[in-house]
Amino acid sequence: MSTILKILSLKVSPVTGKSEVLLKLRYGRNFVIRAKTHLFISPKYFVRKRVAVDVPGEIVIKSRYPTPEVVQAKEVRNKIEQMCRLFEDRIAGENPENITLDWLQKQVDQYIYGDSSLPVVEVSKPKSFFDHFDDYLAVSQFSESRRKHFLVLYRALKRYALYRHYEISFDTFNPAIIADFERFLRNEHTFFVEDKKASGKNTKQGGSNRIPVKKYRAVFDKFPECRIPKQRGDNYIKGLLIILRTFFLWANKTGKTNCNPFRERQIKDSVYGTPVFITDDERRKIYTADLSYEKRLEQQRDIFIFQCLIGCRISDLYALRRSNIITERTSKGDRKCISYIPRKTKDGHPVTVYVPLNATALEILKKYDYMKDEALVDNRYSMEKQAQAIREKMQDSTSDAPLFPLIAQQRYNEYIKEVFRACGITREVSVINPTTGEVEQKSIADVASSHLARRTFIGNLYNKVQDPNLVGSLSGHKEGSRAFARYRTINIDIKADLIDKL
């Protein structure tokens, strides 16, 4: 008698927050073997049969809303169930002498990677292009934002295939198909018209009153987006093609196909304008402005200024905890610092960034010192969910308490724009329209966002030292990063100083 059980690894990825699903085969009375599935899910979807660790359980997904995390968890669940059924059938017809300690792992590897060294198992239907894409999403440990980008590409490819009445496969994917898919991405926004019946009402597509034209309705209904597609810019489309190329490179590396249409179809570099950021004087003006009449703006202003003083990305800012504040000994005495590992480097070559905190940053931290008494829950969620977590007596820790009262990232960006207007920071700047690629003049308040805080940190430091490696050690850029090339053209004072030396 044999039984295959599902177990969740105790090891949780610090990048994705997911754990690997393991299989345990009980064969006979005393023979037990394990195998790694190379498939990862969030622990909240794994329900154990009793309250303990390292015990069998099931993958249970109750949510009906198709978020990227839910979609990926369902993909993993379906693959695990399919593997269990397949392996149980194979065991029934297998010679007991062949069931060795590595038998189950070989079966899993063959299923996931198609190990050619093992006997080929006949299947009724070969895997399609999208089946392999599903495998890629299941076995890859992406951050949640990265996974969302892949799912946007996945759905766009599905819509393209239906719209063109064309079956996408590795063998037929060539440079001409890439060019046609690119045209589809550029033109998809034209497949929608104004819905006169819904005029003045909000719809499910992010409050948009546009609906697909009759010819495109069935296509979009089958693979919809949370928002009606708008006109896409060059950089956005290039980004989608780059991640499509990444999938082909994986397929080549794992032996799924020898085809790679990107050998003949190069992707041009994205075009960016000169970085826009605020000066030290403007930063001080924003910080000293009296916003006590609007608490929400005052709080988000403080968080924005703090981000300007440490230069991290918003994903890293939202992950910071009290434990990230450390004390370093310097030649001038002890110095408080922020220490963190940028998420962009965690998967590749993780580098710890240390940023000393100046008087303003310490003053802001002290203002929100009360946050250390908050329960360890995700304070971006609703008050109801926070209260529920507290009722469930989640373990809390002062060192892991959040630094600030954070809100949803999109609202944070909206409040930053309000703060700029309230503080009178509205000078015009030249920016490149991401859709048309044309240079436009806009108020800096209209383009202000969390990333402007990072650019402010980098730009003002770079203007003072002109040493990209030194600034990169504080911003988390890798040595030799090309990003600093855009900062070399921005400060007229540097140019004037150089000319004066002639």
Secondary structure as UniProt FT lines:
FT   STRAND          2..12
FT   TURN            14..16
FT   STRAND          19..27
FT   TURN            28..30
FT   STRAND          31..41
FT   HELIX           43..45
FT   STRAND          46..48
FT   STRAND          57..59
FT   HELIX           68..92
FT   HELIX           96..98
FT   TURN            101..102
FT   HELIX           103..113
FT   TURN            116..117
FT   HELIX           129..139
FT   HELIX           144..164
FT   TURN            170..172
FT   HELIX           175..187
FT   HELIX           188..191
FT   STRAND          192..194
FT   TURN            197..200
FT   TURN            204..207
FT   STRAND          210..212
FT   HELIX           214..222
FT   HELIX           234..253
FT   TURN            254..255
FT   HELIX           261..263
FT   HELIX           280..288
FT   TURN            292..293
FT   HELIX           295..310
FT   HELIX           314..319
FT   HELIX           322..324
FT   STRAND          325..330
FT   TURN            331..332
FT   STRAND          333..340
FT   HELIX           343..346
FT   STRAND          353..356
FT   HELIX           359..367
FT   HELIX           369..373
FT   TURN            379..380
FT   HELIX           383..391
FT   TURN            392..393
FT   HELIX           398..400
FT   HELIX           409..422
FT   TURN            423..424
FT   STRAND          428..432
FT   TURN            434..436
FT   STRAND          439..443
FT   HELIX           444..447
FT   HELIX           450..465
FT   HELIX           468..475
FT   TURN            479..480
FT   HELIX           482..489
FT   HELIX           492..500
//
